[in-house]
Amino acid sequence: MKLPKIAAALFAAAVLTGLTGSAFAMKPVTIVDQGSFLAGGTVVTAPGTYKGTTEPTNNAGETLHGDHAYVFYQKPKNAHHNSMVFLHGYGQSAKTWETTPDGRDGFQNIFLEKGYKTYLVDEPRRGRAGRSTVATTISARPDDQLWFNNFRIGQWPGYYDNAAVPKDAASQDQFFRAMTPDTGAFDQKVVVDAMTAVFEKAGDGVLVTHSAGGGPGWGTAMASNHVKGVIALEPGTFPFPEGEVPPVEKTTSPFPAKGTAVSMDDFMKLTKIPIVVYFGDNIPKGDTPVANWGEDNWRVRWNLAKKWEAVMNKYGGHVQVISLPDIGIKGNTHFMMADLNNRDVANAMEQWMKENGLAK
């Protein structure tokens, strides 16, 4: 919706800057347009002839609209041309990019402050896009500590000494509560189709993915000409040309790192746009598995990323794989967008965008 100037100013100064008790207010931003929409999806129809007027519990012939993405967008005054479209990872939703567990600005507000249009996506069968066309059983299995270890926050119950995270109980509680389940089986094609529809609405932009969002992120970049660049935060997988997928590396993690095979035509589409991949701290380097499975999980993904970088650039791509500690940003967990130094990470991202002509 379009916001009147006074309402926009009040909204920016009040809602966005956090008259919510937070001490971490962003500087005022004038929002000229904001809203939400559903993108992509499909419709399935139950067999039979519709009889609902006389048999309301008989679903014959009825339809189900599902497998779409949910998107919340905001456009600041005098925005850059390129939008920033954010796709979350496994067990997450658009909340990933919003206020951090301890109440600081997340990437949503930080990049609005920098003058970018932001589009925050809940992928199909997740969060506010929970209407699935396939049935599933949602588990209530306790697993907070598994993710704490895998996300390189520390080894439960201890934190890494240099972990750039708030360590108070309230922030930890907020972090765990952001996890959300799949309402249907993950299907990369379903996500790619929905994300392609998102870009039809958002227009030209930079796709920012996190973790398991990396897989459908690569697919979206292959499918949509509106994707002008990709920033991938610790993606879980990478696409290689058919016949060039590396062997799966041995790891102590229960989640091995596997490349995926795509056609050479699709692979070459990725070589036409600039791509940067960021990894955080406390990731061992080398070819030898380590006992700490949470760390080893990312050792093998770092290795796979470097192999992918070499193959991409061999075919004329423009890929950088960057370890944040190597550029002076230290202590980052898997959730660098919410870490205490998330503004440093955002600044590095924007600098890369400027260097690659994407900050226009």
Secondary structure as UniProt FT lines:
FT   HELIX           5..10
FT   HELIX           11..16
FT   TURN            17..21
FT   STRAND          31..39
FT   STRAND          42..45
FT   TURN            52..54
FT   TURN            56..57
FT   TURN            60..61
FT   STRAND          63..66
FT   STRAND          69..76
FT   TURN            77..78
FT   STRAND          83..87
FT   TURN            90..91
FT   HELIX           94..97
FT   TURN            101..102
FT   HELIX           107..113
FT   TURN            114..115
FT   STRAND          118..122
FT   TURN            124..125
FT   TURN            127..128
FT   HELIX           144..150
FT   TURN            151..152
FT   STRAND          154..155
FT   TURN            156..157
FT   STRAND          158..159
FT   TURN            161..162
FT   HELIX           169..177
FT   HELIX           188..202
FT   STRAND          205..210
FT   HELIX           211..213
FT   HELIX           214..223
FT   TURN            225..226
FT   STRAND          227..233
FT   STRAND          239..241
FT   TURN            242..243
FT   STRAND          260..262
FT   HELIX           264..270
FT   TURN            271..272
FT   STRAND          274..279
FT   HELIX           293..314
FT   TURN            315..316
FT   STRAND          318..323
FT   HELIX           324..327
FT   TURN            336..338
FT   TURN            340..341
FT   HELIX           342..355
FT   TURN            356..357
//
